[in-house]
Amino acid sequence: IRDFRVYHDYLQVHPEEFAILFDKILINVTEFFRDTQAWDYLAKNVVPRIVAKSGDIRIWSAGSSSGEEAYSAAILLCQALGEEAYIDRVKIYATDVDEQALSKARAGYSAKEVGSLDAEIKDRFFERQAERFVFRAALRRPIIFGRHDVTQDAPISRLDLLICRNTLIYFTAETQGRILARFHYALDDDGYLFLGRAEMLLTHAALFTPVDLKERIFTKVARLQLRERLVLLAQSGSMEASNQVARQLRVRELATEGTPSPQIVVDSLGVLVSINQAARELFDVPQSDTGRALRDLEVSYKPVDLRTPIDRVVRERRPTSVQGIELKRSDGTPATFDLHVVPLIDEDGSVVGTTISLFDVSAQIQLRTDLVRMRQELQSNKEELETTNEELQSTVEELETTNEELQSTNEELETLNEELESTNSELNSINSDLAMRRGEVERLNTLLLAITGNIELGAAVLDRTG
């Protein structure tokens, strides 16, 4: 296709062509240890500081293209730590928007592409697979390749080193500012940023400070205090900066105003600087009292004495608290508050004011009361259960004794039963004998009666013996 309009129509019909076009537009120019002097500085001055820390080491190669810079970082860390510690501690994230470049990074490199490496490094860190050279499998595991758009996607965080070389130059100044703000967030407070030769960061000194400007190695500037950021913006002199200062001051004011806990701020001269809505409602103080001396206001001593804890905090330069203050809420309901007074100490060590905060602890006190009551009930129930258990134990013991006695009685009854059965057998035997004898006697008696009845004369009956 040679005509632009024809190609445009082709794109409308074939949406997959957009991805191909996008990949063609991307500039993927990279190599192992590109700008050797910069990598040497990194190896000698930055990597030792990173590996000296305890814990995991997190590296992000943003805009890594086909992965040479990610593998270069892996080689340096492996040389510094040793293979075992490298595998155990290091995690390298290599990202790009070009899927084809990422696929190449995963697949390996041609002999020409690894030709710039020393033979020792190539033999130690790469394995040959057919016509490709791939990073050794065990050393490859800590390296994660994935698609990521630095202009849109959330940054990877808690980084010790962020490598983004010759990528920012393709973005506008506004986009560069957004990306660098994300990089600032991504780095640990002592993290390092490694850029390319064409990138300077001259307009972003508030975010990064150079470790070596020539080699384009920077370290993160710790997050500035709000006051310093506002001063920095105000010094720019632009209307936009002035509006931003006013906006941030208003945000801070609203943040204090909307705090649900009553809060009062007094400066070093005892002037009421601010009192939020919750405090105004609790103490019935109008907003117009702001700017007046606290001692001249009823709130300084009624319904609770604020002057004494404030004086103590300023004198001792440490927080103090008063617990269990009984007050009435704006709706008239009683409540219990804890009062906390904290000194506001500036960087030079001077006390510039105090903040007084009250926390409604009624619910906590009620919970503690309920907890004490429940514990008492539990203790009472426990004692009752113990008493019942003892009674049950006594009953069980009595039942066991009774059971033993019944068992003994049963055994005695069984013995008596056996004796009775034996006696009964003997009696049955005697009874049988007696029955036989009775039968014989009756038979003889009948015989005698018959004999004597038939004899009219006197007769004598003799037995066989005469």
C-alpha positions, 0 to 999 in steps of 0.5 A, spaced: 500 500 500 503 506 497 497 511 498 496 514 505 488 514 504 488 507 502 492 505 508 487 509 512 481 505 509 485 499 510 486 500 518 479 501 519 477 494 516 483 491 519 484 493 527 489 489 528 494 493 523 494 498 529 498 494 533 503 493 528 503 500 526 504 502 533 510 497 534 513 500 527 513 507 530 516 505 537 524 506 537 527 500 540 535 502 540 538 498 545 544 494 547 548 490 553 551 495 557 550 501 553 554 507 555 559 502 558 562 508 562 555 509 565 554 502 567 561 502 570 560 507 575 553 504 577 557 498 578 562 501 582 558 506 586 551 505 586 550 497 586 555 496 592 550 501 596 544 497 594 546 490 596 549 493 602 542 494 605 538 488 608 532 485 605 529 484 598 532 488 592 527 491 587 529 494 580 525 497 574 527 497 567 522 502 564 522 502 557 526 496 557 525 495 549 528 488 548 531 487 555 538 488 554 538 493 560 534 489 564 539 483 563 545 488 564 542 490 571 541 482 573 549 481 571 551 486 575 547 484 581 549 477 580 556 479 580 556 483 586 551 478 590 553 471 588 548 467 584 545 464 591 543 471 594 541 474 587 536 469 586 534 469 593 533 477 594 533 480 587 527 482 583 527 485 576 521 488 573 522 489 565 517 493 562 515 496 555 509 498 551 512 494 545 509 487 545 514 484 540 520 487 543 518 484 550 517 477 546 524 478 543 527 479 550 524 473 553 526 469 547 533 470 547 538 474 542 542 472 536 550 471 536 551 478 533 547 481 539 551 478 544 557 479 541 559 486 545 559 482 551 566 479 554 566 471 553 567 470 560 560 474 561 557 470 555 559 463 558 557 464 565 550 468 564 547 465 557 546 458 554 546 457 547 539 454 544 539 453 537 541 459 534 539 463 540 543 465 546 538 465 552 539 468 559 540 462 564 534 459 567 536 459 574 538 467 573 532 468 569 527 467 574 528 473 578 526 477 572 519 479 570 517 482 563 511 485 562 507 490 558 507 497 562 505 504 559 509 509 563 504 515 561 498 511 564 499 505 568 501 505 576 508 505 577 512 499 580 513 501 588 519 500 593 524 501 588 532 501 589 534 502 582 529 505 576 533 504 569 529 509 564 534 510 559 533 515 553 526 514 553 523 520 556 526 524 550 520 522 546 515 525 550 513 532 551 515 536 557 509 536 561 508 528 560 516 528 562 513 531 569 508 526 570 512 520 569 518 523 573 513 524 579 511 517 578 518 515 578 519 519 584 513 516 588 516 509 585 523 509 588 524 508 596 527 514 599 534 512 598 533 509 591 537 511 585 534 513 578 539 511 572 537 515 565 540 516 558 545 521 556 540 525 552 536 526 559 538 532 564 532 533 569 535 540 570 527 542 571 526 537 576 531 539 582 525 538 587 524 531 585 531 528 584 538 530 586 544 528 581 549 523 584 553 523 578 550 528 573 555 526 567 553 519 568 546 521 569 545 517 575 540 521 580 537 519 587 530 521 590 529 527 594 525 525 600 518 528 600 518 535 601 514 538 607 508 542 605 510 549 607 517 548 603 513 545 597 508 551 597 514 556 598 517 553 592 511 554 588 510 561 590 517 563 588 515 561 581 511 567 580 506 565 576 499 565 576 498 558 576 503 557 582 499 562 586 493 559 585 496 552 587 498 555 593 492 558 595 488 551 593 493 547 597 492 552 603 485 551 602 485 544 602 489 544 609 484 548 612 478 544 610 482 538 612 482 541 619 475 544 619 472 537 617 476 533 622 470 530 626 474 530 633 474 537 636 481 541 635 484 548 637 490 551 634 494 556 638 501 559 636 507 561 641 504 568 643 497 564 645 493 567 639 487 562 637 490 560 630 484 556 628 478 552 631 474 547 627 467 546 627 467 540 632 470 544 637 466 551 635 460 546 637 462 543 643 465 550 646 460 554 643 465 559 640 464 563 634 469 563 628 470 570 629 474 569 635 479 566 631 485 571 632 484 573 639 488 571 645 486 564 648 486 567 655 481 572 653 476 567 651 471 563 656 473 557 652 480 557 655 478 556 662 470 553 661 468 548 661 475 545 662 481 549 663 486 549 657 491 554 660 494 549 665 496 544 660 498 548 654 503 552 659 506 545 661 506 543 654 510 549 652 515 549 658 516 541 658 516 541 650 512 534 650 505 532 649 500 531 655 493 529 656 487 529 661 483 524 661 475 523 663 473 530 662 465 530 663 462 535 657 456 536 654 455 535 646 452 540 642 445 536 642 446 536 650 447 529 651 453 528 656 459 525 654 466 523 656 472 526 653 480 525 653 484 532 652 491 531 648 495 537 648 501 537 643 507 542 642 508 544 635 516 544 634 519 547 628 525 545 625 530 549 629 527 546 635 523 552 637 515 551 640 511 555 635 504 553 638 500 548 640 494 543 638 489 541 643 485 535 641 479 532 644 477 525 643 470 522 645 471 516 649 464 515 651 463 509 647 470 506 649 468 507 657 461 504 656 465 498 652 470 498 658 464 498 663 460 493 659 466 489 659 467 489 667 460 487 668 461 481 663 467 479 666 464 480 673 458 476 670 463 471 667 466 470 674 460 469 678 457 464 673 464 461 673 464 460 681 457 457 680 459 452 675 465 450 680 460 450 686 455 446 681 461 441 679 463 440 686 456 438 688 456 434 682 462 431 683 460 429 691 454 426 688 458 422 683 462 420 689 456 418 693 453 414 687 459 410 686 459 408 694 452 406 693 453 402 687 459 399 690 455 397 696 449 395 692 454 391 688 456 388 694 449 386 697 448 383 690 454 379 691 451 377 698 444 375 695 447 371 689 451 367 695 445 366 699 441 364 693 446 359 691 445 356 698 438 357 698 438 353 692 442 348 695 438 347 701 432 347 697 435 341 693 436 337 699 429 339 702 427 336 696 431 330 696 429 329 704 421 330 702 422 325 696 424 320 702 419 322 707 414 321 701 416 314 700 417 312 707 410 315 708 407 311 702 410 304 705 407 306 712 400 307 709 401 301 705 403 297 711 398 300 716 392 298 710 395 291 711 395 291 718 388 294 718 386 289 713 389 283 717 386 285 724 379 287 721 378 279 718 381 276 724 376 275 730 380 271 735 386 274 738 392 274 734 399 276 734 403 278 728 410 276 728 416 278 723 420 274 719 425 273 725 419 270 730 
